[in-house]
Amino acid sequence: MATDISDLKRTPLFELHQELGGRMVPFAGYAMPVQYDGIIGEHHWTRDRAGLFDVSHMGQRILSAPDHETAAKALERLAPGDFQGLKAGRQRYTFLLLDNGGIVDDFMVARLAGEEDEGRLFMVFNAARKEIDDDYVRERLPDGVTLEAVEDRALLALQGPAAAEVLSGLCPEVADLTFMQAARAEIRLGDGHSANVHLSRSGYTGEDGFEISVSADEAEALARALLAHEEVKPIGLGARDSLRLEAGLPLYGHDIDETTSPVEAGLRFAIAKARRERGDFPGAGRILAELSDGPSRRLVGLKPSGRAPVREAAQILGASDSVIGEVTSGGFGPTVGGPVAMGYVDRAYADPGTELHLAGRRGAEPAEVAPLPFVPHCYHRPKSGAKQ
C-alpha cells in the first residue's frame, strides 16, 4: 500500500526525489526518500564513492548577539562546550542539557569567519526536535541574544571517499578544509551560475564528507550539479541509518534522549575541559559524578552471533537471563556483513568481548559486546602538527 504523503512537509528537493525514483515515506513530519535503488547498494556506494543526502528537514538556526563572546556565553548556559574558545572557521558537536543531565538534543554549532558573521553562531538541530529546541533555547537566552529559524535554505550532505574530489571540482577551496572546519564558499552550478553557500566538513556516516547550506531556490541546481558526477548517487534515509549505525553514531530518540547522559552515551569528548573544571553547565552534578566514578550503565556495540538483525527495544540478558539493558538501535551492517546493534548495559557487562544474549523473535540468541565504531571513521583530519 502506498504511503499517503500529501499532508507532509516537503523539502526544496521533493520533486527531484520523485523524478529520481525515490520511495517517499513520512519522517519527522516531512516526506523524505527512504531509498532509490535499494538500501544495501546505496550504503556500499557511499562507503566506496560519494552519496548525496537531502537533510533539509533538519533545523538550521542562527544564534545572534552583539559580539562572539556574548553569543558564546549564552550558549554555554545551555551546552557543555567551550564556545568562547571556538575559533572562526571551526565547528563543534555538542548537546542541549536538562538540569538532571539528560540530553534535550545533540547538534552542530559553527562559527563562520566572514565579517557579517561576527556575533553569530550557526547551528543545526535534529528535525524531530527543532521546535522543542527553539522553545528551550529562547526561554533561556539573556537580553540582546536571539535565536532565528532559517527557513529559506536547504541542507545537503555529500558523503564518501570521493566527496572532496567531486566538490572541489565545483569549489576548489573546499580541498583545504579539514574535519570540523566550516566556511562560506561559492559553488559553480554551470552555465555561468554559482551559489553562495556555507559548508562544513564532517558527516554522519563515518566517511569524509561535507554539509552544504544553500538557498532553497538554488538547492535543486546544486543537487543536479553534484549528481552529474559519475561518482555521485542520491542516497535515502535507509542507508543513512545503516551507515551511522556502523559508525557507532547515536541517533536522538533512540540511543540518546532526555533520560540519557552524555557520559552514559560515550560522548564525554564533547564536554570541554574548562567546563568540567568550572562545572557551570546544566546537569553538571550528575555528569561530573559520572565522569569521576563511571556511569551505572553504558552505551555499547553489540554483535549478534547469528544472521538475523536485532531490533530496537529487544532486551539484553546477562547471567541467568537477567535483564541488564535494552537495544536502542539495530539492523544489518552491509560493510560489516552481518547484524550490528547498540544498547545500554549495566557497566559490569560493558567490556568488549563480554558474552550476552539478546531476546529476539526466536528467543534469546548469543551476542557479544563489540568496540565502537564497527567500521573505522575516515574523517579528513589535519596532519600532525598542523595549526588549527
Secondary structure, 3 states (H helix, E strand, C coil): CCCCCCCCECCCCHHHHHHCCCEEEEECCEEEEEECCCHHHHHHHHHHCEEEEECCCCEEEEEECCCHHHHHHHHHCCCCCCCCCCCCCEEEEEEEECCCCCEEEEEEEEECCCHHHCCEEEEEECHHHHHHHHHHHHCCCCCCCEEEECCCEEEEEEECCCHHHHHHCCCHHHHHCCCCEEEEEEEEEECCEEEEEEEEECCCCCCCEEEEEEEHHHHHHHHHHHHCCCCEEECCHHHHHHHHHHCCCCCECCCECCCCCCCCCCCHHHCCHHHHHHCCCCCHHHHHHHHHHCCCEEEEEEEECCCCCCCCCCEEECHHHCEEEEEEEEEEECCCCEEEEEEEEEHHHCCCCCEEEEEECCEEEEEEEECCCCCCCCCCCCCCCCCC
